């Protein structure tokens, strides 16, 4: 599944990723679930895994 979201840089230097509702439902995420983000520099892909 491919979809787009938004990235917001926060004042303290961290960031927040906003995911579309369809992607949240596909990942079966609930409010405050923990996720792991992995970025593959060779393929320029971001992998999101629910913990």
C-alpha positions as CSV (number, residue, x, y, z in Angstrom):
1,X,0.0,0.0,0.0
2,X,1.3,3.4,-0.9
3,X,0.0,6.6,0.6
4,X,1.2,10.0,1.6
5,X,1.3,11.7,5.0
6,X,2.9,14.8,6.5
7,X,5.9,15.5,8.6
8,X,5.8,18.3,11.2
9,X,9.0,19.6,12.8
10,X,8.5,20.5,16.4
11,X,10.1,23.4,18.2
12,X,12.2,21.2,20.4
13,X,13.8,19.5,17.4
14,X,11.8,16.3,17.2
15,X,9.1,15.6,14.7
16,X,5.7,14.2,14.2
17,X,4.4,12.1,11.2
18,X,0.8,12.3,10.3
19,X,-0.6,9.2,8.6
20,X,-3.8,9.0,6.5
21,X,-6.8,7.3,8.0
22,X,-6.7,4.4,5.5
23,X,-3.0,3.7,6.4
24,X,-3.8,3.8,10.1
25,X,-6.6,1.3,9.6
26,X,-4.4,-1.0,7.4
27,X,-1.7,-1.0,10.2
28,X,-4.5,-1.5,12.8
29,X,-3.1,1.3,14.9
30,X,-4.9,2.8,17.9
31,X,-4.3,6.0,19.8
32,X,-0.8,6.0,21.4
33,X,0.2,2.6,19.9
34,X,4.0,2.3,19.7
35,X,5.6,1.9,16.2
36,X,9.1,1.4,14.9
37,X,10.3,3.4,12.0
38,X,13.0,2.1,9.8
39,X,14.5,4.0,6.9
40,X,16.3,2.1,4.1
41,X,18.9,4.5,2.5
42,X,19.4,2.2,-0.5
43,X,15.8,2.2,-1.5
44,X,14.7,5.5,0.1
45,X,11.8,3.7,1.8
46,X,10.3,4.1,5.3
47,X,9.0,1.0,7.0
48,X,6.4,1.3,9.8
49,X,5.9,-1.6,12.1
50,X,3.5,-1.8,15.0
51,X,5.2,-2.9,18.2
